[in-house]
């Protein structure tokens, strides 16, 4: 395996990380909105949020990417392959984040809500100082696990031309005819990228537990 192949795969790392970060950021925003609609919205908003969550989760990611890139991205809007992948994965992430956040809210003991009502705290103070930190602590492990999965799922963006790790590995294998070696290296790169995320999530979880405990 030549240094050229190794370098080619490494050039895909920034695209993989940027795509994962963009999809996760969009997903957190969309997920928070859908979660709020399901928990505190009226009947119409709850029905709309539930329908969107089911739709985003039911359709395979690759279909979403093709629909956005070859459909909306070519005939309706002018979207690059990266933007199409970020939007597609972000919508799917948003649906899953909504369920993670909803589960985290459901895990909060009813006594916490009764306490904030008894103290007559404002909504901002309730979310920032009391309920919010507990929700983040409960949701963090699931969010981190999903982020690692999203990092790996970003490989499907190669099907619409995003030059991430899987895309670079495919091109390198086609040029060198070293499929096993190239994809094994790509797998090791994914592992190397996943480990820091897992370590970071464990560290944040410990800090959040200590903060909530105080």
C-alpha positions in Angstrom: 0.0 0.0 0.0 1.5 3.3 -1.1 1.7 6.5 0.7 -0.5 8.0 -2.0 -3.4 5.7 -1.0 -3.0 6.5 2.7 -2.9 10.2 1.9 -6.0 9.9 -0.3 -8.0 8.4 2.5 -6.8 10.9 5.0 -8.1 13.7 2.7 -11.6 12.4 3.3 -11.4 12.8 7.1 -12.3 16.6 7.1 -15.3 16.0 4.9 -16.5 13.1 7.1 -16.1 15.3 10.3 -17.7 18.3 8.7 -20.6 16.3 7.4 -21.1 14.5 10.8 -21.0 17.9 12.7 -23.4 19.6 10.3 -25.9 16.8 10.3 -25.7 16.5 14.1 -26.1 20.2 14.6 -29.1 20.4 12.3 -30.5 17.2 13.9 -30.3 18.7 17.4 -32.1 21.8 16.3 -34.8 19.9 14.4 -35.1 17.4 17.2 -35.6 20.0 19.9 -38.3 21.6 17.8 -40.1 18.3 17.1 -39.8 17.3 20.8 -41.3 20.6 21.9 -44.1 20.2 19.5 -44.9 16.7 20.7 -44.7 17.5 24.4 -46.3 21.0 24.6 -48.0 21.6 21.3 -51.7 21.4 20.5 -53.3 18.4 18.8 -52.3 19.6 15.3 -48.7 20.3 16.2 -48.4 16.9 18.0 -49.9 15.1 15.0 -47.5 17.0 12.6 -44.5 16.3 14.8 -45.4 12.6 15.1 -45.9 12.3 11.3 -42.6 14.0 10.5 -40.7 11.8 12.9 -42.3 8.6 11.5 -41.6 9.8 7.9 -37.9 10.8 8.6 -37.2 7.5 10.3 -39.2 5.2 8.0 -37.4 6.1 4.7 -33.9 4.7 4.3 -31.1 7.3 4.5 -29.8 6.7 1.0 -33.3 7.3 -0.4 -33.4 10.7 1.4 -30.0 11.6 0.0 -31.1 10.6 -3.6 -34.4 12.4 -3.2 -32.8 15.6 -2.0 -29.8 15.6 -4.3 -31.3 14.3 -7.5 -34.8 15.6 -6.8 -35.0 18.9 -4.9 -31.3 19.6 -5.3 -31.4 19.5 -9.1 -34.9 20.5 -10.1 -36.1 22.8 -7.3 -33.0 24.1 -5.5 -29.3 24.2 -6.5 -27.8 22.1 -3.7 -24.3 20.7 -3.6 -23.7 17.0 -2.8 -22.4 18.0 0.7 -25.4 20.2 1.5 -27.8 17.5 0.3 -26.1 14.9 2.5 -26.0 17.2 5.5 -29.7 18.1 5.1 -30.8 14.4 4.5 -28.8 13.1 7.4 -29.8 16.1 9.5 -33.5 15.4 9.1 -33.1 11.7 10.0 -30.9 12.8 13.0 -33.6 15.3 14.0 -36.2 12.6 14.1 -34.1 10.4 16.3 -33.0 13.3 18.5 -36.6 14.2 19.1 -37.2 10.7 20.5 -34.1 10.8 22.6 -35.0 14.2 24.1 -38.6 13.1 24.7 -37.3 10.0 26.5 -35.0 12.2 28.6 -37.9 14.5 29.6 -40.0 11.5 30.5 -37.1 10.2 32.7 -37.3 13.4 34.9 -39.0 12.6 38.2 -42.4 14.2 38.5 -41.3 15.7 41.8 -38.9 18.0 39.9 -41.7 19.5 38.0 -43.8 19.9 41.1 -40.9 21.6 42.8 -40.4 24.2 40.1 -44.1 24.9 40.0 -44.1 25.3 43.8 -41.2 27.8 43.6 -43.0 29.6 40.7 -39.8 29.7 38.6 -39.8 31.2 35.1 -39.6 29.0 32.1 -36.0 30.1 31.4 -34.9 29.4 34.9 -36.6 26.0 34.9 -34.9 24.9 31.7 -31.5 26.3 32.3 -31.1 25.7 36.1 -33.3 22.8 37.0 -34.8 20.6 34.3 -32.4 21.3 31.4 -29.2 20.0 33.1 -31.0 16.8 34.1 -32.3 16.3 30.5 -28.9 16.8 29.1 -27.4 14.3 31.5 -30.0 11.7 30.6 -29.8 12.3 26.9 -26.0 12.6 26.6 -25.1 8.9 26.4 -27.7 8.3 23.7 -26.7 11.4 21.8 -23.1 10.4 21.9 -23.9 6.8 20.7 -26.0 8.2 17.9 -23.1 10.6 16.9 -20.8 7.7 16.5 -23.3 5.9 14.4 -23.8 9.1 12.4 -20.1 9.3 11.8 -20.2 5.8 10.2 -23.5 6.4 8.4 -21.9 9.4 6.7 -20.3 6.9 4.4 -23.5 6.8 2.3 -22.8 10.3 1.3 -20.2 8.8 -1.1 -23.1 7.7 -3.3 -23.8 11.3 -4.3 -20.2 12.3 -4.6 -19.2 13.7 -1.2 -15.4 13.2 -1.0 -15.4 11.7 2.5 -13.5 8.6 3.7 -15.6 6.0 1.9 -15.5 7.9 -1.3 -11.8 8.3 -1.2 -11.4 4.6 -0.3 -13.5 3.5 -3.3 -11.4 5.7 -5.7 -8.2 4.4 -4.2 -9.3 0.8 -4.5 -10.3 1.3 -8.1 -6.9 2.8 -8.9 -4.7 0.3 -7.0 -6.9 -2.9 -7.1 -6.1 -3.4 -3.4 -9.7 -3.5 -2.2 -9.1 -5.4 1.1 -6.1 -3.4 2.2 -7.8 0.0 1.3 -11.1 -0.7 3.0 -9.3 -2.2 6.0 -7.4 1.1 6.4 -10.6 3.0 6.0 -12.2 1.0 8.8 -9.3 1.7 11.0 -9.7 5.4 10.3 -13.4 5.2 11.3 -12.4 3.5 14.5 -9.8 6.1 15.3 -12.3 8.9 14.8 -15.0 7.1 16.9 -12.8 6.6 20.0 -12.3 10.3 20.9 -16.1 10.9 20.6 -16.7 8.0 23.0 -14.1 9.3 25.4 -15.4 12.8 25.2 -19.0 11.7 25.9 -17.9 9.7 29.0 -16.0 12.7 30.3 -19.0 15.0 29.8 -21.3 12.5 31.4 -19.1 12.4 34.5 -19.1 16.2 34.7 -22.8 16.4 34.2 -23.5 13.8 36.8 -21.3 15.7 39.3 -23.0 19.0 38.4 -26.5 17.6 38.8 -25.5 15.9 42.0 -24.5 19.2 43.5 
